[in-house]
Amino acid sequence: MNAKHITNLNVFLRQEKHKLNAPVREKR
């Protein structure tokens, strides 16, 4: 795995986390 792929993966995971956290924030 090259560094660029790892960076893209981290960005993807961060975006997915935001998607999961958004509805939780609205419920509170």
ZITA-V928602 format. One record per residue. N is the residue number from 1. PHI is phi in radians with two decimals (* if undefined). Layout:
N&PHI  N&PHI
This chain:
1&*  2&-1.64  3&-1.08  4&-1.09  5&-1.12  6&-1.12  7&-1.11  8&-1.08  9&-1.14  10&-1.10  11&-1.12  12&-1.07  13&-1.12  14&-1.13  15&-1.11  16&-1.11  17&-1.12  18&-1.10  19&-1.07  20&-1.29  21&-1.34  22&-1.01  23&-1.10  24&-1.12  25&-1.13  26&-1.19  27&-1.18  28&-1.17
